[in-house]
Amino acid sequence: MHIGTTLTQFITEETRRHPQASGDFAALLNDLAVSCKFIGAQVYRGALVGALGSAGTDNVQGEVQKKLDIISNDAILHAMDWTGHLAGMASEEMDDPYSIPNSVPRGKYLLLFDPLDGSSNTDVGISVGTIFSILRAPVAGQDASMNDFLQPGVEQVCAGYALYGSSNMLVYSTGHGVNGFTLDPSIGEYILTHKQMTIPEDTSEYAINMSNHRHWQKPVQRYIDELNQGTEGPRGRNFNMRWVGSMVADVHRILCRGGIFLYPFDQKDPKKPGKLRLLYEANPMSYLVEQAGGAASTGTARILEIQPEGLHQRVPVILGAKNEVERVLSYHQH
């Protein structure tokens, strides 16, 4: 019986297309995959090993941390800090960039990650995941400064996520389309199962938290109201709503079967123009969505072109089916 294309084989074959490649990047991705296998195992065993529930601490955004947030964060730091491929790491769970140990050589890449996106859902068995973004260090071989991480999303050399749901999946892109791999627990390897994932330009499915309707700006209220009017409204057809509340799960559904996802600007808290973090969530997911033929915007700007101003900057996010995203943009311009 043929195993299928493993992640290691796929990465190796991708690397061969670039004769100048040193192999550092391939090794970095393989090391990251190991940490995703570990985190997935912890998520699946959560209640059995006492890993569910609150850790009794807050992260840099003032959100209550789950035990699995801390376990996942530590897992990635310690799977990656010894490798010599990185000049620095930044995590959604940490105020400042993580310093690579003194004994380890500095590499040429930067890793930014949300160790366990949607972790509030772990206690109820809903899909969660790890989101990652890889940038080139402006100066290889030395410690990364804070500013080195503040690169617009177009500069990403790789972005992806691991989904811990009905199966453990790794989905990523290096700028040549989006491919998905499913972990085969019997051999401990990710196998290529979703080749060149694409998002249709049109859709009849949207994902949004309707409870915030009263806080949205008029263009988004107009757009969602039109969808909800169905065949009687200006769109002349019915739309379905799907909302998991775990970004990895919602974006994964869009990559698999299309749709539009909105976490728009709202007036609920003027100090937080959006809820999702530019560097750890919006940029990597927008990169994947664009690579799959979709679009990603704040409502007024292409997400991947935003110049970050801080490690934990938040932005509104509208992404998915190209024609629907463009319609929302057109409503913002009127």
GIGI-V633244 format. One record per residue. N is the residue number from 1. RES is the residue in three letters. PHI is phi in whole degrees, -180 to 180 (none if undefined). Layout:
BEGIN
N/RES/PHI  N/RES/PHI
END
This chain:
BEGIN
1/MET/none  2/HIS/-81  3/ILE/-68  4/GLY/101  5/THR/-78  6/THR/-81  7/LEU/-58  8/THR/-60  9/GLN/-63  10/PHE/-62  11/ILE/-64  12/THR/-62  13/GLU/-68  14/GLU/-64  15/THR/-65  16/ARG/-63  17/ARG/-72  18/HIS/-121  19/PRO/-56  20/GLN/-82  21/ALA/-66  22/SER/-88  23/GLY/95  24/ASP/-61  25/PHE/-66  26/ALA/-60  27/ALA/-66  28/LEU/-60  29/LEU/-64  30/ASN/-64  31/ASP/-65  32/LEU/-65  33/ALA/-61  34/VAL/-62  35/SER/-67  36/CYS/-70  37/LYS/-65  38/PHE/-64  39/ILE/-63  40/GLY/-57  41/ALA/-64  42/GLN/-67  43/VAL/-63  44/TYR/-68  45/ARG/-98  46/GLY/-35  47/ALA/-68  48/LEU/-71  49/VAL/-110  50/GLY/72  51/ALA/-96  52/LEU/-87  53/GLY/92  54/SER/-80  55/ALA/-89  56/GLY/79  57/THR/-130  58/ASP/-112  59/ASN/-91  60/VAL/-63  61/GLN/-87  62/GLY/79  63/GLU/-93  64/VAL/-66  65/GLN/-86  66/LYS/-88  67/LYS/-55  68/LEU/-69  69/ASP/-59  70/ILE/-71  71/ILE/-60  72/SER/-68  73/ASN/-61  74/ASP/-63  75/ALA/-61  76/ILE/-71  77/LEU/-56  78/HIS/-85  79/ALA/-81  80/MET/-115  81/ASP/-77  82/TRP/-98  83/THR/-75  84/GLY/83  85/HIS/-92  86/LEU/-115  87/ALA/-99  88/GLY/175  89/MET/-136  90/ALA/-136  91/SER/-124  92/GLU/-59  93/GLU/-86  94/MET/-124  95/ASP/-59  96/ASP/-121  97/PRO/-58  98/TYR/-87  99/SER/-88  100/ILE/-67  101/PRO/-55  102/ASN/-58  103/SER/-77  104/VAL/-103  105/PRO/-64  106/ARG/-86  107/GLY/-97  108/LYS/-114  109/TYR/-123  110/LEU/-119  111/LEU/-117  112/LEU/-119  113/PHE/-155  114/ASP/-107  115/PRO/-63  116/LEU/-148  117/ASP/-69  118/GLY/79  119/SER/-61  120/SER/-65  121/ASN/-88  122/THR/-63  123/ASP/-67  124/VAL/-118  125/GLY/75  126/ILE/-90  127/SER/-56  128/VAL/-130  129/GLY/-170  130/THR/-111  131/ILE/-112  132/PHE/-137  133/SER/-139  134/ILE/-118  135/LEU/-120  136/ARG/-82  137/ALA/-70  138/PRO/-55  139/VAL/-126  140/ALA/-72  141/GLY/87  142/GLN/-139  143/ASP/-58  144/ALA/-74  145/SER/-92  146/MET/-55  147/ASN/-64  148/ASP/-61  149/PHE/-80  150/LEU/-87  151/GLN/-107  152/PRO/-63  153/GLY/-60  154/VAL/-63  155/GLU/-83  156/GLN/-61  157/VAL/-95  158/CYS/-164  159/ALA/-149  160/GLY/-177  161/TYR/-152  162/ALA/-110  163/LEU/-110  164/TYR/-107  165/GLY/-133  166/SER/-63  167/SER/-143  168/ASN/-96  169/MET/-120  170/LEU/-120  171/VAL/-123  172/TYR/-153  173/SER/-144  174/THR/-114  175/GLY/101  176/HIS/-127  177/GLY/86  178/VAL/-119  179/ASN/-126  180/GLY/-119  181/PHE/-125  182/THR/-111  183/LEU/-72  184/ASP/-94  185/PRO/-62  186/SER/-69  187/ILE/-120  188/GLY/69  189/GLU/-126  190/TYR/-80  191/ILE/-115  192/LEU/-63  193/THR/-124  194/HIS/-127  195/LYS/-85  196/GLN/43  197/MET/-66  198/THR/-132  199/ILE/-107  200/PRO/-56  201/GLU/-70  202/ASP/-117  203/THR/-156  204/SER/-123  205/GLU/-132  206/TYR/-134  207/ALA/-128  208/ILE/-160  209/ASN/-88  210/MET/-63  211/SER/-66  212/ASN/-95  213/HIS/-47  214/ARG/-67  215/HIS/-96  216/TRP/-74  217/GLN/-76  218/LYS/-55  219/PRO/-60  220/VAL/-74  221/GLN/-58  222/ARG/-61  223/TYR/-61  224/ILE/-67  225/ASP/-61  226/GLU/-65  227/LEU/-63  228/ASN/-71  229/GLN/-78  230/GLY/57  231/THR/-65  232/GLU/-81  233/GLY/-93  234/PRO/-64  235/ARG/-81  236/GLY/69  237/ARG/-154  238/ASN/-88  239/PHE/-120  240/ASN/-102  241/MET/-107  242/ARG/-132  243/TRP/-146  244/VAL/-93  245/GLY/88  246/SER/-120  247/MET/-57  248/VAL/-57  249/ALA/-66  250/ASP/-68  251/VAL/-71  252/HIS/-61  253/ARG/-61  254/ILE/-67  255/LEU/-67  256/CYS/-84  257/ARG/-142  258/GLY/89  259/GLY/130  260/ILE/-131  261/PHE/-118  262/LEU/-130  263/TYR/-127  264/PRO/-78  265/PHE/-58  266/ASP/-141  267/GLN/-94  268/LYS/-61  269/ASP/-134  270/PRO/-56  271/LYS/-79  272/LYS/-122  273/PRO/-65  274/GLY/-151  275/LYS/-101  276/LEU/-88  277/ARG/-82  278/LEU/-60  279/LEU/-78  280/TYR/-103  281/GLU/-127  282/ALA/-64  283/ASN/-63  284/PRO/-62  285/MET/-68  286/SER/-66  287/TYR/-60  288/LEU/-63  289/VAL/-63  290/GLU/-66  291/GLN/-64  292/ALA/-92  293/GLY/95  294/GLY/-95  295/ALA/-133  296/ALA/-145  297/SER/-146  298/THR/-86  299/GLY/114  300/THR/-129  301/ALA/-147  302/ARG/-67  303/ILE/-58  304/LEU/-68  305/GLU/-99  306/ILE/-69  307/GLN/-84  308/PRO/-63  309/GLU/-111  310/GLY/-160  311/LEU/-61  312/HIS/-118  313/GLN/-61  314/ARG/-110  315/VAL/-142  316/PRO/-69  317/VAL/-134  318/ILE/-133  319/LEU/-145  320/GLY/130  321/ALA/-53  322/LYS/-55  323/ASN/-68  324/GLU/-72  325/VAL/-60  326/GLU/-66  327/ARG/-65  328/VAL/-61  329/LEU/-62  330/SER/-63  331/TYR/-69  332/HIS/-69  333/GLN/-86  334/HIS/-84
END
